[in-house]
Amino acid sequence: MTDVVKQLKLADARKIEASYGELPDLDQIDFSRDVVFTWNGTTSGVRVPNADFIPADHEGLTICDATSAAFAQPLDFSKLDVVTFSWQKVLGGEAAHGMLILSPRAVERLESYTPAWPLPKIFRLTKGGKLIEGIFKGETINTPSMLCVEDYIDALEWAVSVGGLDGLVQRADANFAVIDAFVAKSPWLGHLAVEPSTRSNTSVCLSIVDPDIVALDKEAQAAFAKSMVSLLDKEGVAYDIGHYRDAPPGLRIWAGATVETTDLERLMPWLDWAFTTQKAALKAAA
């Protein structure tokens, strides 16, 4: 959105927004226009449950950031014209490489439209009004790290060994199920995503709902969540599971396919321990 509105400053752009934990009203989308959207929000733990909201005969292009959804959630490519993802997320590979999948309609747009602004060489996908097809057949613009490519191949071979795409989705679903079951029984923890069908199975965002903590101001709530994260880090139990800096205070746990379900099962009691420990410390300080 920042790219479209603030940097490219495209004319006649619409923003359809919602608060953390919620999806925007998808009925507001006009699919006669180009639509840019995120399939899975890593900062909020909210995803679109499916592609049913996209008409099969949509006129504009659908441009989807599927970075933390690809390989963990089914993507309906028949309704997606441009899809981006990273090796980094569900397959745990190198973070520097972004991948691009184009539909025939997207290729047609590339060949028929010339932007009014200059494009760096590395972003040019056409030459003389035609798609540079070699880019999608193994040719390179700038030479990438072959070690990273080998790492990605190794990740894909591992994915095949655990059941391919279906196996990866099942692993992420099983990981989410562990956290979801713990939240259902917890008196102090809740999902940030309000609607169950929109809860991400990879970037699981949780809220601390204990009344004593909720009664604190936002700064104190954030400090409490950070104290839990710090405690777990010092114990060597979990790393970097704090909420995104702009999101409501809480926890954010990665549950993608490379995570072992048994590890998440081991983590859950530690969350109770960290909460109980830090709440006792808060009471003692008061």
Secondary structure, 3 states (H helix, E strand, C coil): CHHHHHHCCCCCCCCCCCCCCCCCCHHHCCCCCCEEEECEECCCCEECCCCCCCCCCCCCCEEEECCCCCCCCCCCHHHCCEEEEECCCCCCCCCCCEEEEECHHHHHHHHHCCCCCCCCHHHCCEECCEECHHHHCCCCCCCCCHHHHHHHHHHHHHHHHCCHHHHHHHHHHHHHHHHHHHHHHCCCEEECCCCHHHECCCEEEEEECCHHHHCCCHHHHHHHHHHHHHHHHHCCCCCCCECCCCCCCEEEEECCCCCCHHHHHHHHHHHHHHHHHHHHHHHHHC
